[in-house]
Amino acid sequence: MAGEAQRGSEWPLVLSLLVATTGLVILTFYDWRNGVLIFAGSVVLAGLLRATLSDTAAGLLHVRGRMFDTTFLIAVGAAIAALGLIVPN
């Protein structure tokens, strides 16, 4: 039973990783800028999920405190998006 509950709490990480993987595929095979922006969106999504979910529901997105995790993920996602937008072709 504990294993099922623990596996069920990993959906936020799986969702974030699926979006990140989509961004990496688009980055590799199609348009790099769109891929980078989708990847940055996945990091921001992870931060928003960490902000809204409890510690147990966040699963492996829970690393430190909620405020640190949320701030760090959103800041890193914003930095990746900013770099993706300002780097010239």
Contacts in CASP RR format, 6 or more apart in sequence:
PFRMAT RR
TARGET T0000
AUTHOR 0000-0000-0000
METHOD contacts of the structure
MODEL  1
MAGEAQRGSEWPLVLSLLVATTGLVILTFYDWRNGVLIFAGSVVLAGLLR
ATLSDTAAGLLHVRGRMFDTTFLIAVGAAIAALGLIVPN
9 56 0 8 1.000
9 57 0 8 1.000
9 58 0 8 1.000
9 59 0 8 1.000
10 59 0 8 1.000
10 60 0 8 1.000
12 46 0 8 1.000
12 49 0 8 1.000
12 50 0 8 1.000
12 53 0 8 1.000
12 57 0 8 1.000
12 58 0 8 1.000
12 59 0 8 1.000
12 61 0 8 1.000
13 46 0 8 1.000
13 59 0 8 1.000
13 60 0 8 1.000
13 61 0 8 1.000
15 45 0 8 1.000
15 49 0 8 1.000
16 42 0 8 1.000
16 43 0 8 1.000
16 45 0 8 1.000
16 46 0 8 1.000
16 49 0 8 1.000
16 61 0 8 1.000
17 42 0 8 1.000
19 38 0 8 1.000
19 39 0 8 1.000
19 41 0 8 1.000
19 42 0 8 1.000
19 45 0 8 1.000
20 39 0 8 1.000
20 42 0 8 1.000
20 43 0 8 1.000
22 38 0 8 1.000
22 42 0 8 1.000
23 34 0 8 1.000
23 35 0 8 1.000
23 36 0 8 1.000
23 38 0 8 1.000
23 39 0 8 1.000
23 42 0 8 1.000
24 35 0 8 1.000
24 39 0 8 1.000
26 34 0 8 1.000
26 35 0 8 1.000
26 38 0 8 1.000
27 34 0 8 1.000
27 35 0 8 1.000
27 36 0 8 1.000
27 38 0 8 1.000
27 39 0 8 1.000
33 84 0 8 1.000
33 85 0 8 1.000
33 89 0 8 1.000
36 80 0 8 1.000
36 81 0 8 1.000
36 83 0 8 1.000
36 84 0 8 1.000
37 81 0 8 1.000
37 84 0 8 1.000
37 85 0 8 1.000
39 80 0 8 1.000
40 77 0 8 1.000
40 78 0 8 1.000
40 80 0 8 1.000
40 81 0 8 1.000
40 84 0 8 1.000
41 77 0 8 1.000
41 81 0 8 1.000
43 73 0 8 1.000
43 74 0 8 1.000
43 76 0 8 1.000
43 77 0 8 1.000
43 80 0 8 1.000
44 73 0 8 1.000
44 74 0 8 1.000
44 77 0 8 1.000
44 78 0 8 1.000
44 81 0 8 1.000
46 61 0 8 1.000
46 73 0 8 1.000
47 61 0 8 1.000
47 69 0 8 1.000
47 70 0 8 1.000
47 73 0 8 1.000
47 74 0 8 1.000
48 70 0 8 1.000
48 74 0 8 1.000
49 58 0 8 1.000
49 61 0 8 1.000
50 58 0 8 1.000
50 61 0 8 1.000
50 62 0 8 1.000
50 66 0 8 1.000
50 69 0 8 1.000
50 70 0 8 1.000
50 73 0 8 1.000
51 66 0 8 1.000
51 70 0 8 1.000
53 61 0 8 1.000
55 62 0 8 1.000
55 66 0 8 1.000
56 62 0 8 1.000
58 69 0 8 1.000
61 69 0 8 1.000
62 69 0 8 1.000
63 69 0 8 1.000
END
